[in-house]
Each structure stands twice: as C-alpha cells, then as structure tokens.
Amino acid sequence: MWLHSKRGGFDDAELAVLRNALSKTFGLASFSPGISVDPRIDEIEAAGLALSEAPLSALIAENDEPSFRIRARRADKAFPMRSKEVEIRLATALTEKFDAENRLRVDLENADFTLGCEIRRGKAFVFLDAFPAPGGLPAGSNSPVLALLSGGIDSPVACSMLMKRGCRVDFLTFHSYPYTPERSVGKVRDLADVLNRLQKPGKLFACNLAEIQKQVRDKCTPRFRTILYRRFMFRVAEAVARANGDAALATGESVGQVASQTISNLSVINAATDMLVLRPLAGMDKGEIIETARWLGTFDISIEQVPDSCTVFAPDSPAINSTLGKILDEEAKLDVETLLGKTIADTLESPVF
C-alpha cells in the first residue's frame, strides 16, 4: 500500500498523525515514510542521497565509528540489477558523497543508519525508517463476532486481539440499573468508541440484567450466583449475536483469574450456549493484559471506579468448582424462558449505537 499526498509530500504534523494511525492498523507488519520514484537506478540513487544527506552527515559528525547498511529488495525481477548490486551501488554513492574521511563502516546487523529500497513493477520506494505495526489479518477478513464487553481491563483487550485476526467486533454490555449507575453503560460506550477506531465501527447493545439477578438472589443458592448470572449472559449474547449476524461470542476471561474462571466453572458456563465462544486471553497474565490495554488506550477508562453488574448481589464465597448437574438444579427454581424472553427483546429493541 502506498499513501501519498496530492501536494507531493506530508508535513511533520501529518506524518505524526499517520504514524499514530498506522501503528494500530491490523494487517500491517510495518510502514515507512519515503520517496517514490521511477524504477531506474539513477533516480533511486538520487532519492537515496537526498534522504540520507541530513541524518547521515549528522551521524558521521557526532560518532567516532559510524556504521551503515543498505537494504534493497527487488520484487520486480525484470529490473536489470540484482538486489546486492543495488546495495553496492547505493553504498558507494553514499560513501563518496558524505564520507570524505572514510570513517563509515558497514554493519549488516546493528547499523546506526539504514537506507531501504524496494523495487516494484512501475515504481521504486526509498526510505529510512521502518516502524512496526501490529501485524495480524486485515479488518473484515474473518467473520464478525459479538464480544461481552464490561467496563474492566480484560474484555477490551480481548476485542482487540480478535480484531487483529480480521474479525469485526460488535459489543454487548450488561448493567443492573437502578442498582448500578447510568455511568456504567457510559463507561463501556467510551471503551467501545476507542475500540471502534481500530475497525469499521461495531454496534453496542446494552442489557439490563437486574430482574434476572433479583430472581437468582431470591431463589437460588448464594454461592452459585455468579455462575448463574454468566449462564444467563451467554444465553442473551447468543440471541443477540444470531439476530445481529455475528458468528461467535467472545469474552475477556482468563483461566483461573477469578472464581468463575476455573476450568470447571468455565465448562459449566459454556454449556449454556451452542455458539462458539472465543477466549483470546485464556493463557495471559494480568500484566500482559494491562500492557496491551495501555497500548490500546483503554486502560485509563477501565480503571475508572464505576460499579458494574458483576458486583450486584455478588456472593461472599463464590463456588470454585461447580458441576452442570448442580447448576441445572438451581436453574430449575427459575422461570428461565420467561426471564430470557423479555430481557432479550428489550436488549435488541434499542442498541446504544
């Protein structure tokens, strides 16, 4: 991909904007500001000299043993010179013009200065810097998913990891108004806004779980509450995903991080849905997740102290190792279908955006 300005070049402010955006564009391995020229060696050499003059002259003046290297790649095999011949030609031109005292040395591994050149059919590119991008697959190259997005640190990171694999992500958040403040949804909306900068914007649905939680509180064994809540969440999520055209569900769960995320509890929760559930953070530590959240720009929003639905009627001693049979016995105390019917209808009726 080649981004260009109709004016002939970008100023420093525009380059800063581009660098920030491209560094978070999934599907890109790297990007380089540079010059495009016709694929002729004289034009390639002239562009290389023009790009190198200021930084290479400064490097030679400030260092006792400055090092450099040329990296050429000939994608167009019809070009009359091989890559190594291009590298020798450019290295010779640089040393003859800027290294009168013969101080420059070649270092192919850890050079102080690198000039890059890529020769393609009809165009050649000359550049100095190669900035890293996140890699992955291009947006939209995989099926869309519905992510259970809370206000915490983990689920936004899970969303970004699926975007990196080419999935467009829609979002479903749960609140318990009036037991949780309206800001609990506003906080998730802020997180979704940040995440939507990385993709074609996804929808955000908000589900009020309060009535279901009250029924669980009043009729079920306290230590199973969180697992029962999560199973209801997955059922609602499956209905929303199917209505919205999403092919899978996604969560920010990490194995063993909290009581509901032990293997046995995850298995019981998973049994509430027939839909594929993706857990991209399953094997990650909290420190790794936090590092990615900072890179995304979601961390500061996530640590804002706002009560969420997970804290409503939370048990003092949650079950760590539940069984499906026991949980089904608990759900038999509830009118599951009636509770789900109204909750799903209300959720689908008015998405946040």
N, C-alpha and C positions, 0 to 999 in steps of 0.2 A: 504494500500500500504506500502511496506517495501523497502526502498532504502538501499543498502549495498555496501560496498567496498570489492573487491576481496582480498585486503590486510588485511582485518579484521577490519578496522575502518577508520574514517575520521580524518585528522588533522584539526587544528583550521582554517586555511585558506579555506579548503574545506567546513567546516561547515558554514563559513560565506557566501560563495557562495550559498550553498544550502538554507540557511535561507533567503537570499535575493530573490532567485527564488521562493521558496515555498510560501513566504508571498504574492506573486502576482499570485498564481495559482488558477484560478477559479475552483470551485468544491470541494476544500479542506476547512474544517472547522477549523482544527488546525493541527500542526505537532510537533513531539517531537524527539529530538536526544535521543537514548537509546541503550540498550543492548538486544539482542535476545538470549534466552536460551531454552532448552527443558522444556516442561511444567511439571516440578517436583518441589515440594516446596523447596527442599534443594538447587536446582540451582537458583530458584527465589530469595531465601533468600541471597545466596552468591552474586548474582548480585546486589541486593539492598544494601548490606553492602559495596560493592566495589564502587558503585556510590555515596553513601552517605558520605563516610569517610571524605573527604576533606571539602566539604561545610558544613556538619553538625557539625564537630569538630570546624570549624571556627565560626559558628553561636553560639555555646554554649560558646566559649571563649569570644565572644565580646558582648553578651547580658545577662542582668540580668534575664530575664524571657523568654527564647526562647520557641517558640511554633512549633509544627509539626503536620502533619497528613499523613495518608496513604490512597491512593485512589486505590482500587482494583476493577477490573471488570472481571467477569468470563463469557466470551462469550461461552466457551465450557462447557456445563452443565454436561459433563461426568467427569470433574475434581473433585476429591474426596472431596475438601474443598469448602465451600461457600465463597463468596466474603468477608463477615465480618470476617470469620475465617482466611482468608489470611491476612487481615488488622491487626488483633490482633497478628498473628504470626510475621509479619514483624515489627510491632511497638515494640513488646517485644525484638526482636533481636537487633533493633537499640538502645533502651534504655540500654540494658545490655552491649552492646559493647562501646557506646560513652557517656553515661550519668551516670558516676560513682557517681556524687553528687546529682542525682535525681532532676535535675533542669528543665528538659524538661516537658512542659505541652501540652496536646492535645487541638488543636483549629481546629474544622472542617470547620469554615467559613473563617478565615483570618490568616492562619498559616504562620509563617516565612519560613517554609520548608515543601515541599510536595514531597513524593515519590509515583510515579504512577506505577501501574502494570496492564497489560492486558493479560488475559489468553485465548488463542485461541486453536483450534484443531491443535496439532502438534508443536506449538510454543508459547512461552510466551515472553512478552516485558516488560522491566523495564526501567523507565525513570524518570527524574526530572522535566524538563520544558515542558510546553505545550504552544507553540507560536501560536498566532491567524493567521488564513489565511482568505481570503476574502469571503469564502463560495460560494453560488450560485450553478450553474449547471456545469458539466464538459464540456469542449470545444467540440463543434461539436454535442452536444446532442439536439440542436434545428436547425431550418432551417437557412440558410445563409441570410444576409441582405446587402443592399448597403447603406452606410452612406454618406450623403452630408458633406464632411469634409472641413471646412475652416481653416484658419490659426489662428482662435481665441481660446479662452479658453474653450468654451462650447462644441463644437462638438466632440473633442477627449474624453471628459468625457462621453458624450452620447454613444460613441462607446464602451467604457469600460463597461458601465452598461449593454449593450446588450451582450457583451462577457460573462459577469457574468451570464447571463441567458442561456448560451450554444450556442449562435449564433456566427458563424464565420462571420466576417465583412469584406466586400470589401469597397473600398473608391472611391468617386467621388469628385473632387475639380473643382472649376470654377475660371478662370482667365480672364483677359481682355487685354492681350498683343496686341499692344505695349503700352497701357495705364497703365498697371501695369508692374512692373519689373519681370524679369525671376525668381528672388528670391522668388516671391510669391508662385510659384509652388515648389521651393526647400524647402521652409519652411514647406509646407504641407507634402512633402516627408519625412522630418525629423520627423514630428509628426507621420506619418504612420509607419515609422521604429520603433519608440518607442512602438506604439500600437501592432505591429506585434510580438513583443517579448512575448505578452500575448496569442498568438494564433498561429495556423498554418497560415503562412502569407497570407494575403488577397491581392488582386490586387488593384492598384491605377490607376484610369482613370483621365485625365485632359481635361476639356472642355473650349475652348476659346469662351467666351460669347460676345466678343466685337462687332461683327456685329449685333447681336440681340439688344444689348444695344444702339447702334447708331440709329437703326431703331426706337426703343421706344423713344429715346431722340428727334428725329426729327419729329415724327408723333403723339405722344400721350401726354396727359395732364401731366405736370411735377409731380404733387403730387401723381400720381399713378405709378410712375416708379418702385419703389422698389417692389410693389406687382406684377407688370407685369414681372419684372425680375425673381421673385421667381416662378411664374407660369411656365415660360419657363424652369427654372432649374428643376422643378418637372417633366415636360414632358421629358426632356433629361434623367433625372435619371431613370424614368420608362423604357425608351427604353434600357438604358444600363443594368439595372437590369434584364430585361427579356432576353436580349441576353447573359448575364453572368450567368443566373441560380439562381439569388437571389430572395427570396420570398417576400421581403418587403423593403420599404425605411425607412431611419432613419435620424433624424435631431437633432441638439442641441438646438432647440427652447424651450424657457421657457415662459409661459403665461405672457404677459404684460411687458416683459423686454425691448422691443423696439417697435417702431410704427407698424412694420409689424407683431408683435406677439400678437396683441389684438385678442380676440376671433373672432370678425367679420372678421378680415383680415386673420387669420389662416383658417377660414372656406372657404373663397374665394380662397385662395392659394391651399387648399386641393382639391378643386373641379377640379383642372387641371389634376388630375390623378385618375385612378380607382384602383391604387395599395394601399395596406395597408401602412400607414405612422405611424411609431413609434416615439414618442417624450418622451424619458425617463426622460428628465429634466423638464417636463411641470410644476411641482409644486415646483421646487427647487429654493432657493435664490442664489444670486451670491456668497455669502460667502461659502455656502455649495459646490458649483461647484468648486470654487477656491481650497478649501481644498482637494477635490478629485484629481484635476489636479496636485497639489503638490505631492500627494502620487503616482500618475501615473508617474511623471517625465516629464510631458508635459508643465507645467506652464511656465518655463523659455523660452521655444521655442515659446510658444503662445504670450508672451508679447513683442517679438521682433517686432519693428515697421517697418512693410512692408505693403504698400498699397495693398488692395485686390479688387476683382471685385465689392464688395458691395459699395465701395466708388466712383466708376466711375459713373459720371453723376448723383450723388445722389441728390435728390430734397432738397430744403431748408426747405420746410414744407410738409413732407410726410403725406398722408392720414392715419387717425387713424381708421376710421370706413367706410370701403368701402362696396359696395354691388356687388354681382355677375353680376347683370344686367349692372351696370355701367362699370365694368371691361370688360365684353364681348363687349360692345360698343367700348371700347378703342382697344381691340384686332381686331375688325373688320377693323380698319385702317391699319392693318399689313397683310402681306402675311405669316401667321403663318406656314403653311405646308412647304413652300419653305425654310424659315429660319431654321426650325427644321431639315429638311432632311439633309442639308449639315452639320449642327452642329453635329448632332448625328453620321453621317458617319465618320466625322473627329475624333470624340471622341473615337469611337470604333476601329478605324484603328490602333492607336498606344498608348496603355496604357503605363503609366510611368514605371510600373513594375507589 
